[in-house]
């Protein structure tokens, strides 16, 4: 009898987890995983100002657009950052964008971003 019960519980768990949850609406509330500690409100156009702007997105869809814009502006074309500060912000934004794409249900885009990460490719 206990074996049947554990089998039933296991099947129920697999059924619930395996089916997954529906993708959230693009208008679902966005909460960043990596938060900016300094809230002084730097100007847009600066690294920290643009990061604050992107992380303050209200929805997942807005967050995806803002993180893409942030990365387009602040990712150095040759991969050579000015300092570790800049590198950490860009890497954090890469992870945030990847996470948002997965939350939106865009697994192909999330997977592509994952493959581009320096942690996956290795440093050149």
C-alpha positions in Angstrom: 0.0 0.0 0.0 2.7 2.6 0.8 4.4 1.8 -2.5 1.1 2.6 -4.4 0.8 5.9 -2.5 4.3 7.0 -3.2 3.9 6.0 -6.9 0.6 8.0 -7.0 2.3 11.0 -5.3 5.3 10.7 -7.8 3.0 10.6 -10.8 1.0 13.6 -9.5 4.2 15.5 -9.0 5.5 14.6 -12.5 2.2 15.6 -13.9 2.1 19.0 -12.3 5.7 19.8 -12.8 6.0 18.2 -16.2 3.1 20.1 -17.7 4.7 23.3 -16.6 2.9 26.5 -16.0 1.5 28.8 -18.7 3.8 31.6 -19.9 3.1 34.8 -18.1 1.5 37.6 -20.0 4.0 40.1 -21.6 2.2 42.6 -19.3 3.1 40.7 -16.2 4.9 42.6 -13.5 8.7 42.6 -13.9 10.9 42.2 -10.8 14.6 42.2 -11.5 16.8 39.5 -10.0 19.9 41.7 -9.9 19.0 45.0 -8.2 20.9 48.2 -8.2 21.9 49.1 -4.7 22.6 52.8 -5.2 19.3 54.7 -5.8 20.6 58.2 -6.5 19.0 58.4 -9.9 21.9 58.7 -12.3 21.2 60.4 -15.7 20.0 58.3 -18.7 22.8 57.8 -21.1 25.3 56.8 -18.4 25.9 53.2 -17.6 24.3 53.3 -14.2 21.5 55.6 -15.3 20.5 53.2 -18.2 20.8 50.2 -15.9 18.4 51.9 -13.4 16.1 52.7 -16.2 16.0 49.1 -17.5 15.6 47.5 -14.1 12.7 49.9 -13.3 10.6 48.4 -16.1 7.0 47.8 -15.1 6.3 44.7 -17.4 8.2 41.8 -18.8 7.8 43.1 -22.4 9.0 46.6 -21.4 12.0 45.0 -19.5 13.0 43.0 -22.6 13.0 46.1 -24.8 14.9 48.1 -22.2 17.6 45.4 -21.5 18.1 45.1 -25.3 18.6 48.8 -25.6 21.0 48.8 -22.6 23.1 46.1 -24.1 23.1 47.7 -27.5 24.5 50.9 -25.9 26.9 49.5 -23.3 28.3 46.3 -24.7 31.8 47.1 -26.1 32.0 45.8 -29.7 35.4 44.3 -29.1 34.6 42.8 -25.7 37.1 45.0 -24.0 35.5 46.7 -21.0 36.9 49.9 -19.5 36.8 48.3 -16.0 35.3 45.5 -14.0 32.5 47.9 -12.9 31.3 48.2 -16.6 31.7 44.5 -17.2 29.6 43.5 -14.2 26.8 45.8 -15.2 26.8 44.4 -18.8 27.0 40.8 -17.6 24.1 41.4 -15.2 22.0 42.9 -18.0 22.8 39.9 -20.2 21.5 37.5 -17.5 18.4 39.7 -16.9 17.5 39.8 -20.6 18.0 36.0 -20.8 15.8 35.5 -17.8 13.1 37.8 -19.2 13.0 36.0 -22.5 12.5 32.7 -20.6 9.8 34.2 -18.5 8.0 35.4 -21.7 8.1 31.9 -23.0 10.7 32.8 -25.7 12.9 29.7 -25.1 14.7 30.0 -28.5 15.7 33.6 -27.7 16.7 32.7 -24.1 18.8 29.7 -25.3 20.5 31.9 -27.9 21.4 34.4 -25.2 22.6 31.6 -22.9 25.0 30.4 -25.6 26.4 33.9 -26.0 27.3 34.2 -22.4 31.0 34.4 -21.6 30.5 31.8 -18.9 29.3 29.3 -21.5 31.7 30.3 -24.3 34.7 30.8 -22.1 36.8 34.0 -22.1 38.7 34.8 -25.2 
